[in-house]
């Protein structure tokens, strides 16, 4: 009986500490300019992995977990778009929707680096890929 009571107390303590740790997760600040490299697969053009920095993303404003901005890319297929996004409660994952160009899922590596997974399932240039971004420091 005492073992069961001790086990319940320990489990309650562990679960409480875990819940508090999740509540303390900091929402990252995405505002500012980011530069990145990318690799893609296009329906019409196949695999592409251009050299150097080929993509720029700028988060213009952020209110809590919600943010918006614009981004551009320059390689065999160039373009630009605006986007809206939301940061997951885990403080690591975020989701964006291009106002014209697809869906994006991001994961922070640290405060100044993230990977963005790109999904454009239809339209004039269907593709999937990923881009690695670093914060532009001035």
Beta strands, then each sheet from edge to edge (+ up, - down):
strand 1: 32-42
strand 2: 46-48
strand 3: 55-63
strand 4: 66-73
strand 5: 79-87
strand 6: 93-98
strand 7: 103-110
strand 8: 113-120
strand 9: 127-135
sheet 1: 2+ 1- 3+ 4- 5+ 6- 7+ 8- 9+
end
